[in-house]
């Protein structure tokens, strides 16, 4: 014993705290980017009727199919 306090425990606590803080930061950044992609990624697509192979979001078609066909005939 040299008379100096043993800082081994506090150094380990600082390292663990830094690692946990960094992991939390990375998790927050990742969730910000994945939140935007999930909204579009969760939407199902379908072949657009009458548009020769084009795709569209199924929920937009199911919202009002008659409007879709009405607008298709206007073109």
Buried (B, 14 or more C-beta within 10 A) or exposed (E): EEEEEEEEEEEEEEEEEEEEEEEEEEEEEEEEEEEEEEEEEEEEEEEBEEEEEEEBBEEBBEEEEEEBEEEEEEE
